[in-house]
Amino acid sequence: AVGAPELLGDCPFTQRVLLTLEEKKVPYKLHLINLADKPQWFTEANPEGKVPVVKFDDKWVSDSDVLVGILEEKYPEPCLQTPPEFASVGSKIFGSFVTFLKSKDPSDGSEQALINELKALDDHLKAHGPYTAGEKV
Protein backbone atom coordinates (compact mmCIF):
# COMPACT_ATOMS: atom_id res chain seq x y z
CA ALA A 1 0.00 0.00 0.00
CA VAL A 2 1.28 3.48 -0.81
CA GLY A 3 2.79 4.93 2.36
CA ALA A 4 2.30 1.64 4.22
CA PRO A 5 4.47 -1.05 2.58
CA GLU A 6 3.62 -3.55 5.35
CA LEU A 7 -0.05 -3.56 4.23
CA LEU A 8 -1.70 -5.08 1.19
CA GLY A 9 -2.42 -2.35 -1.35
CA ASP A 10 -5.49 -1.71 -3.44
CA CYS A 11 -4.26 -2.95 -6.81
CA PRO A 12 -7.34 -4.59 -8.41
CA PHE A 13 -5.14 -6.99 -10.40
CA THR A 14 -3.43 -8.27 -7.25
CA GLN A 15 -6.75 -8.47 -5.44
CA ARG A 16 -8.19 -10.57 -8.28
CA VAL A 17 -5.33 -13.09 -8.12
CA LEU A 18 -5.48 -13.26 -4.31
CA LEU A 19 -9.23 -13.81 -4.37
CA THR A 20 -8.75 -16.60 -6.92
CA LEU A 21 -6.10 -18.26 -4.75
CA GLU A 22 -8.29 -17.98 -1.66
CA GLU A 23 -11.49 -19.17 -3.35
CA LYS A 24 -9.68 -22.19 -4.83
CA LYS A 25 -7.93 -22.81 -1.49
CA VAL A 26 -4.51 -22.89 -3.17
CA PRO A 27 -1.68 -22.49 -0.64
CA TYR A 28 0.60 -19.55 -1.41
CA LYS A 29 3.25 -17.39 0.17
CA LEU A 30 2.52 -13.66 0.06
CA HIS A 31 5.36 -11.15 -0.31
CA LEU A 32 4.34 -7.52 0.10
CA ILE A 33 6.38 -5.29 -2.22
CA ASN A 34 7.07 -1.64 -1.57
CA LEU A 35 6.65 -0.37 -5.13
CA ALA A 36 8.61 2.78 -4.25
CA ASP A 37 11.58 0.67 -3.12
CA LYS A 38 11.43 -2.71 -4.87
CA PRO A 39 13.81 -5.34 -3.51
CA GLN A 40 16.54 -6.61 -5.81
CA TRP A 41 15.21 -10.20 -5.90
CA PHE A 42 11.89 -8.82 -7.16
CA THR A 43 13.35 -6.72 -9.98
CA GLU A 44 15.63 -9.60 -11.00
CA ALA A 45 12.67 -11.99 -11.19
CA ASN A 46 10.34 -9.41 -12.68
CA PRO A 47 12.25 -6.67 -14.59
CA GLU A 48 9.03 -4.81 -15.49
CA GLY A 49 8.29 -4.49 -11.78
CA LYS A 50 4.59 -5.23 -12.15
CA VAL A 51 2.36 -6.73 -9.49
CA PRO A 52 1.00 -9.25 -9.01
CA VAL A 53 3.65 -11.78 -9.90
CA VAL A 54 3.47 -15.51 -9.22
CA LYS A 55 6.08 -18.20 -9.71
CA PHE A 56 4.76 -21.28 -11.53
CA ASP A 57 7.14 -24.15 -12.33
CA ASP A 58 10.23 -21.93 -11.87
CA LYS A 59 8.80 -19.22 -14.17
CA TRP A 60 7.59 -15.81 -12.99
CA VAL A 61 4.28 -14.64 -14.49
CA SER A 62 3.06 -11.07 -13.98
CA ASP A 63 -0.16 -10.68 -15.98
CA SER A 64 -3.26 -11.12 -13.81
CA ASP A 65 -5.37 -12.48 -16.68
CA VAL A 66 -2.68 -15.09 -17.42
CA LEU A 67 -2.27 -15.86 -13.71
CA VAL A 68 -5.99 -16.43 -13.21
CA GLY A 69 -6.06 -18.58 -16.37
CA ILE A 70 -3.18 -20.72 -15.09
CA LEU A 71 -4.88 -21.11 -11.71
CA GLU A 72 -8.15 -22.09 -13.40
CA GLU A 73 -6.32 -24.69 -15.50
CA LYS A 74 -4.26 -26.15 -12.63
CA TYR A 75 -7.08 -25.98 -10.09
CA PRO A 76 -10.38 -26.31 -11.97
CA GLU A 77 -12.54 -26.65 -8.83
CA PRO A 78 -14.33 -24.57 -7.98
CA CYS A 79 -14.71 -23.14 -11.46
CA LEU A 80 -14.42 -19.36 -11.30
CA GLN A 81 -14.65 -18.59 -15.01
CA THR A 82 -17.42 -16.21 -15.92
CA PRO A 83 -19.77 -17.76 -18.46
CA PRO A 84 -19.28 -16.13 -21.89
CA GLU A 85 -22.80 -14.68 -21.87
CA PHE A 86 -21.93 -12.66 -18.74
CA ALA A 87 -18.31 -11.81 -19.59
CA SER A 88 -19.01 -8.17 -20.40
CA VAL A 89 -21.23 -7.46 -17.37
CA GLY A 90 -19.81 -4.47 -15.53
CA SER A 91 -16.89 -4.14 -17.93
CA LYS A 92 -17.51 -0.44 -18.60
CA ILE A 93 -17.84 0.65 -14.97
CA PHE A 94 -14.15 1.31 -14.30
CA GLY A 95 -13.70 3.37 -17.48
CA SER A 96 -16.88 5.31 -16.77
CA PHE A 97 -15.73 5.93 -13.22
CA VAL A 98 -12.32 7.21 -14.33
CA THR A 99 -13.93 9.47 -16.94
CA PHE A 100 -16.29 10.84 -14.29
CA LEU A 101 -13.45 11.46 -11.80
CA LYS A 102 -11.35 13.29 -14.40
CA SER A 103 -14.25 15.35 -15.71
CA LYS A 104 -14.12 19.08 -15.18
CA ASP A 105 -17.46 19.71 -16.91
CA PRO A 106 -20.54 18.76 -14.86
CA SER A 107 -22.66 18.71 -18.01
CA ASP A 108 -20.47 16.40 -20.11
CA GLY A 109 -22.62 13.33 -19.40
CA SER A 110 -19.90 11.41 -17.55
CA GLU A 111 -21.93 11.27 -14.33
CA GLN A 112 -24.99 9.90 -16.12
CA ALA A 113 -22.84 7.41 -18.05
CA LEU A 114 -21.47 6.07 -14.75
CA ILE A 115 -24.95 5.92 -13.23
CA ASN A 116 -26.20 4.02 -16.30
CA GLU A 117 -23.38 1.45 -16.02
CA LEU A 118 -23.99 0.97 -12.30
CA LYS A 119 -27.73 0.60 -12.89
CA ALA A 120 -27.10 -1.99 -15.61
CA LEU A 121 -24.95 -3.99 -13.17
CA ASP A 122 -27.58 -3.65 -10.45
CA ASP A 123 -30.31 -4.82 -12.84
CA HIS A 124 -28.16 -7.79 -13.88
CA LEU A 125 -27.47 -8.78 -10.27
CA LYS A 126 -31.15 -8.53 -9.37
CA ALA A 127 -32.01 -10.82 -12.29
CA HIS A 128 -29.08 -13.27 -12.11
CA GLY A 129 -27.28 -12.67 -8.81
CA PRO A 130 -26.17 -12.51 -6.19
CA TYR A 131 -22.95 -12.76 -8.25
CA THR A 132 -22.32 -11.78 -11.85
CA ALA A 133 -22.53 -15.40 -12.98
CA GLY A 134 -25.41 -16.41 -10.71
CA GLU A 135 -25.41 -18.27 -7.41
CA LYS A 136 -21.66 -18.98 -7.32
CA VAL A 137 -18.70 -16.63 -7.36
Backbone as JSON, one array per atom type, in Angstrom:
{
  "sequence": "AVGAPELLGDCPFTQRVLLTLEEKKVPYKLHLINLADKPQWFTEANPEGKVPVVKFDDKWVSDSDVLVGILEEKYPEPCLQTPPEFASVGSKIFGSFVTFLKSKDPSDGSEQALINELKALDDHLKAHGPYTAGEKV",
  "N": [[0.85, -1.17, 0.0], [0.5, 2.26, -0.74], [2.59, 4.36, 1.03], [2.38, 2.68, 3.19], [4.02, 0.15, 3.31], [3.89, -2.32, 4.61], [1.36, -3.23, 4.45], [-1.28, -4.75, 2.54], [-1.9, -3.53, -0.66], [-4.18, -1.64, -2.82], [-4.38, -2.62, -5.39], [-6.26, -3.65, -8.08], [-5.69, -5.8, -9.74], [-3.92, -7.43, -8.35], [-5.59, -8.01, -6.19], [-7.54, -9.52, -7.49], [-6.13, -11.86, -8.23], [-5.35, -12.78, -5.69], [-7.89, -13.24, -4.54], [-8.74, -15.31, -6.21], [-6.85, -17.32, -5.59], [-7.51, -17.7, -2.87], [-10.26, -18.45, -3.01], [-10.06, -20.84, -4.41], [-8.66, -22.23, -2.63], [-5.87, -22.55, -2.73], [-2.66, -23.07, -1.57], [-0.33, -20.49, -0.79], [2.46, -18.21, -0.73], [2.71, -15.05, 0.45], [4.27, -12.1, -0.55], [4.77, -8.89, 0.35], [5.31, -6.02, -1.54], [7.13, -3.09, -1.59], [6.42, -0.73, -3.72], [7.71, 1.63, -4.21], [10.24, 1.16, -3.45], [11.54, -1.28, -4.55], [12.6, -4.58, -3.84], [15.76, -6.13, -4.66], [15.69, -8.88, -5.44], [13.13, -9.04, -6.42], [13.04, -7.3, -8.66], [14.93, -8.57, -10.23], [13.67, -11.01, -10.76], [11.43, -10.09, -11.99], [11.64, -7.94, -14.18], [10.02, -5.86, -15.26], [8.69, -4.97, -13.09], [6.05, -5.21, -12.3], [3.03, -5.83, -10.43], [0.42, -8.13, -9.76], [2.76, -10.85, -9.22], [3.53, -14.18, -9.85], [5.12, -17.25, -9.15], [5.31, -19.97, -11.17], [6.16, -23.27, -11.7], [8.98, -22.68, -11.73], [8.95, -20.35, -13.25], [8.35, -16.91, -13.55], [5.35, -15.12, -13.62], [3.52, -12.3, -14.61], [1.09, -11.19, -15.4], [-2.2, -10.54, -14.63], [-4.5, -11.63, -15.85], [-3.42, -13.84, -17.2], [-2.35, -15.18, -15.01], [-4.69, -15.85, -13.52], [-5.89, -17.48, -15.41], [-4.03, -19.6, -15.53], [-4.25, -20.57, -12.92], [-6.92, -21.4, -12.99], [-6.73, -23.45, -14.82], [-4.89, -25.25, -13.6], [-6.14, -25.71, -11.19], [-9.08, -26.59, -11.33], [-11.42, -26.7, -9.78], [-13.09, -24.88, -7.28], [-14.87, -23.89, -10.22], [-14.17, -20.78, -11.53], [-14.53, -19.27, -13.73], [-16.12, -16.82, -15.64], [-19.2, -17.24, -17.22], [-19.44, -17.1, -20.8], [-21.65, -15.58, -21.73], [-22.0, -13.7, -19.77], [-19.69, -12.3, -19.63], [-19.13, -9.62, -20.29], [-20.45, -8.12, -18.44], [-20.6, -5.37, -16.38], [-18.2, -4.42, -17.35], [-17.68, -1.86, -18.28], [-17.72, -0.15, -16.19], [-15.42, 0.68, -14.68], [-13.97, 2.28, -16.53], [-15.9, 4.25, -17.03], [-16.09, 5.32, -14.49], [-13.51, 6.39, -14.09], [-13.49, 8.32, -16.15], [-15.55, 9.98, -15.2], [-14.38, 10.84, -12.75], [-12.22, 12.33, -13.71], [-13.43, 14.33, -15.06], [-14.08, 17.74, -15.74], [-16.23, 19.13, -16.39], [-19.42, 19.5, -15.44], [-21.61, 19.0, -17.03], [-21.02, 17.19, -18.99], [-21.96, 14.64, -19.32], [-20.68, 12.49, -18.17], [-21.23, 11.73, -15.53], [-23.86, 10.73, -15.69], [-23.39, 8.64, -17.46], [-21.84, 6.92, -15.88], [-23.69, 6.36, -13.84], [-25.6, 5.01, -15.39], [-24.14, 2.7, -16.14], [-23.71, 1.54, -13.61], [-26.35, 1.09, -12.85], [-27.09, -0.77, -14.8], [-25.49, -2.93, -14.03], [-26.57, -3.38, -11.48], [-29.21, -4.08, -12.19], [-28.66, -6.44, -13.6], [-27.58, -8.04, -11.54], [-29.8, -8.24, -9.84], [-31.44, -9.77, -11.44], [-29.92, -12.07, -12.02], [-28.2, -12.64, -9.93], [-26.78, -13.7, -6.73], [-24.23, -13.04, -7.59], [-22.2, -12.04, -10.41], [-22.22, -14.17, -12.25], [-24.3, -15.68, -11.32], [-25.46, -17.91, -8.82], [-23.04, -18.72, -7.76], [-19.69, -17.65, -7.0]],
  "CA": [[0.0, 0.0, 0.0], [1.28, 3.48, -0.81], [2.79, 4.93, 2.36], [2.3, 1.64, 4.22], [4.47, -1.05, 2.58], [3.62, -3.55, 5.35], [-0.05, -3.56, 4.23], [-1.7, -5.08, 1.19], [-2.42, -2.35, -1.35], [-5.49, -1.71, -3.44], [-4.26, -2.95, -6.81], [-7.34, -4.59, -8.41], [-5.14, -6.99, -10.4], [-3.43, -8.27, -7.25], [-6.75, -8.47, -5.44], [-8.19, -10.57, -8.28], [-5.33, -13.09, -8.12], [-5.48, -13.26, -4.31], [-9.23, -13.81, -4.37], [-8.75, -16.6, -6.92], [-6.1, -18.26, -4.75], [-8.29, -17.98, -1.66], [-11.49, -19.17, -3.35], [-9.68, -22.19, -4.83], [-7.93, -22.81, -1.49], [-4.51, -22.89, -3.17], [-1.68, -22.49, -0.64], [0.6, -19.55, -1.41], [3.25, -17.39, 0.17], [2.52, -13.66, 0.06], [5.36, -11.15, -0.31], [4.34, -7.52, 0.1], [6.38, -5.29, -2.22], [7.07, -1.64, -1.57], [6.65, -0.37, -5.13], [8.61, 2.78, -4.25], [11.58, 0.67, -3.12], [11.43, -2.71, -4.87], [13.81, -5.34, -3.51], [16.54, -6.61, -5.81], [15.21, -10.2, -5.9], [11.89, -8.82, -7.16], [13.35, -6.72, -9.98], [15.63, -9.6, -11.0], [12.67, -11.99, -11.19], [10.34, -9.41, -12.68], [12.25, -6.67, -14.59], [9.03, -4.81, -15.49], [8.29, -4.49, -11.78], [4.59, -5.23, -12.15], [2.36, -6.73, -9.49], [1.0, -9.25, -9.01], [3.65, -11.78, -9.9], [3.47, -15.51, -9.22], [6.08, -18.2, -9.71], [4.76, -21.28, -11.53], [7.14, -24.15, -12.33], [10.23, -21.93, -11.87], [8.8, -19.22, -14.17], [7.59, -15.81, -12.99], [4.28, -14.64, -14.49], [3.06, -11.07, -13.98], [-0.16, -10.68, -15.98], [-3.26, -11.12, -13.81], [-5.37, -12.48, -16.68], [-2.68, -15.09, -17.42], [-2.27, -15.86, -13.71], [-5.99, -16.43, -13.21], [-6.06, -18.58, -16.37], [-3.18, -20.72, -15.09], [-4.88, -21.11, -11.71], [-8.15, -22.09, -13.4], [-6.32, -24.69, -15.5], [-4.26, -26.15, -12.63], [-7.08, -25.98, -10.09], [-10.38, -26.31, -11.97], [-12.54, -26.65, -8.83], [-14.33, -24.57, -7.98], [-14.71, -23.14, -11.46], [-14.42, -19.36, -11.3], [-14.65, -18.59, -15.01], [-17.42, -16.21, -15.92], [-19.77, -17.76, -18.46], [-19.28, -16.13, -21.89], [-22.8, -14.68, -21.87], [-21.93, -12.66, -18.74], [-18.31, -11.81, -19.59], [-19.01, -8.17, -20.4], [-21.23, -7.46, -17.37], [-19.81, -4.47, -15.53], [-16.89, -4.14, -17.93], [-17.51, -0.44, -18.6], [-17.84, 0.65, -14.97], [-14.15, 1.31, -14.3], [-13.7, 3.37, -17.48], [-16.88, 5.31, -16.77], [-15.73, 5.93, -13.22], [-12.32, 7.21, -14.33], [-13.93, 9.47, -16.94], [-16.29, 10.84, -14.29], [-13.45, 11.46, -11.8], [-11.35, 13.29, -14.4], [-14.25, 15.35, -15.71], [-14.12, 19.08, -15.18], [-17.46, 19.71, -16.91], [-20.54, 18.76, -14.86], [-22.66, 18.71, -18.01], [-20.47, 16.4, -20.11], [-22.62, 13.33, -19.4], [-19.9, 11.41, -17.55], [-21.93, 11.27, -14.33], [-24.99, 9.9, -16.12], [-22.84, 7.41, -18.05], [-21.47, 6.07, -14.75], [-24.95, 5.92, -13.23], [-26.2, 4.02, -16.3], [-23.38, 1.45, -16.02], [-23.99, 0.97, -12.3], [-27.73, 0.6, -12.89], [-27.1, -1.99, -15.61], [-24.95, -3.99, -13.17], [-27.58, -3.65, -10.45], [-30.31, -4.82, -12.84], [-28.16, -7.79, -13.88], [-27.47, -8.78, -10.27], [-31.15, -8.53, -9.37], [-32.01, -10.82, -12.29], [-29.08, -13.27, -12.11], [-27.28, -12.67, -8.81], [-26.17, -12.51, -6.19], [-22.95, -12.76, -8.25], [-22.32, -11.78, -11.85], [-22.53, -15.4, -12.98], [-25.41, -16.41, -10.71], [-25.41, -18.27, -7.41], [-21.66, -18.98, -7.32], [-18.7, -16.63, -7.36]],
  "C": [[0.9, 1.24, 0.0], [1.36, 4.09, 0.59], [2.74, 3.92, 3.49], [2.72, 0.31, 3.6], [4.25, -2.37, 3.32], [2.16, -3.98, 5.21], [-0.29, -3.9, 2.77], [-2.32, -3.85, 0.56], [-3.75, -2.6, -2.01], [-5.44, -1.98, -4.93], [-5.34, -3.99, -7.17], [-6.83, -5.88, -9.06], [-4.6, -7.97, -9.35], [-4.59, -8.84, -6.46], [-7.44, -9.62, -6.18], [-7.45, -11.9, -8.14], [-5.44, -13.65, -6.7], [-6.85, -13.87, -4.05], [-9.35, -15.17, -5.05], [-8.03, -17.66, -6.1], [-6.91, -18.67, -3.52], [-9.52, -18.83, -1.98], [-11.2, -20.61, -3.74], [-8.91, -22.93, -3.73], [-6.55, -23.33, -1.89], [-3.53, -22.27, -2.17], [-0.71, -21.58, -1.41], [1.37, -18.81, -0.33], [3.19, -15.96, -0.36], [3.76, -12.85, 0.43], [4.82, -9.76, -0.64], [5.54, -6.75, -0.46], [6.14, -3.8, -2.09], [7.42, -1.17, -2.97], [7.54, 0.86, -5.28], [10.05, 2.36, -3.98], [11.59, -0.85, -3.29], [12.72, -3.43, -4.51], [14.47, -5.91, -4.76], [16.03, -7.95, -6.34], [13.96, -10.04, -6.77], [12.18, -8.27, -8.56], [14.15, -7.69, -10.85], [14.64, -10.62, -11.56], [11.64, -11.38, -12.12], [10.83, -8.01, -13.12], [11.25, -5.54, -14.84], [8.51, -4.24, -14.18], [6.8, -4.47, -11.52], [4.16, -6.16, -11.03], [0.96, -6.99, -10.02], [1.98, -10.03, -9.88], [3.62, -13.09, -9.12], [4.48, -16.4, -9.93], [5.39, -19.54, -9.91], [5.86, -22.08, -12.22], [8.43, -23.41, -12.68], [10.17, -20.8, -12.9], [7.91, -18.17, -13.52], [6.6, -15.3, -14.03], [3.68, -13.4, -13.82], [1.79, -10.47, -14.59], [-1.32, -11.34, -15.25], [-4.21, -12.0, -14.61], [-4.72, -13.84, -16.91], [-2.62, -15.87, -16.12], [-3.58, -16.55, -13.36], [-6.28, -17.61, -14.14], [-5.27, -19.81, -15.97], [-3.81, -21.37, -13.85], [-6.14, -21.9, -12.05], [-7.8, -23.43, -14.04], [-5.76, -25.71, -14.51], [-5.21, -26.59, -11.53], [-8.5, -25.68, -10.58], [-11.57, -26.21, -11.01], [-12.2, -25.74, -7.66], [-14.05, -23.73, -9.23], [-15.09, -21.68, -11.2], [-14.53, -18.58, -12.61], [-16.06, -18.05, -15.18], [-17.95, -16.81, -17.21], [-19.7, -16.69, -19.56], [-20.44, -15.14, -22.01], [-22.81, -13.55, -20.83], [-20.56, -11.98, -18.71], [-18.19, -10.29, -19.64], [-19.77, -7.41, -19.32], [-20.29, -6.64, -16.49], [-18.5, -4.02, -16.12], [-16.64, -2.66, -18.23], [-17.53, 0.45, -17.35], [-16.54, 1.37, -14.65], [-13.84, 2.48, -15.22], [-14.64, 4.54, -17.27], [-16.54, 6.06, -15.49], [-14.52, 6.86, -13.39], [-12.68, 8.47, -15.11], [-14.66, 10.48, -16.05], [-15.35, 11.56, -13.33], [-12.6, 12.55, -12.46], [-12.13, 14.46, -15.01], [-14.19, 16.68, -14.96], [-15.41, 19.8, -15.58], [-18.65, 18.92, -16.37], [-21.65, 18.41, -15.85], [-22.17, 17.84, -19.18], [-21.07, 15.0, -20.23], [-21.87, 12.21, -18.72], [-20.57, 10.87, -16.29], [-23.08, 10.34, -14.71], [-24.5, 8.59, -16.73], [-22.45, 6.42, -16.95], [-22.73, 5.52, -14.07], [-25.61, 4.83, -14.08], [-25.48, 2.68, -16.19], [-23.65, 0.77, -14.68], [-25.41, 0.4, -12.24], [-27.83, -0.69, -13.69], [-26.55, -3.17, -14.79], [-25.97, -4.37, -12.1], [-28.74, -4.46, -11.01], [-29.9, -6.27, -13.13], [-28.11, -8.62, -12.6], [-28.85, -9.12, -9.71], [-31.76, -9.7, -10.15], [-31.24, -12.13, -12.21], [-28.26, -13.56, -10.88], [-27.49, -13.78, -7.82], [-24.83, -12.15, -6.82], [-23.19, -12.55, -9.73], [-22.77, -13.01, -12.61], [-23.64, -16.22, -12.33], [-25.2, -16.67, -9.24], [-24.01, -18.47, -6.87], [-20.74, -17.88, -7.8], [-18.15, -16.92, -8.74]]
}
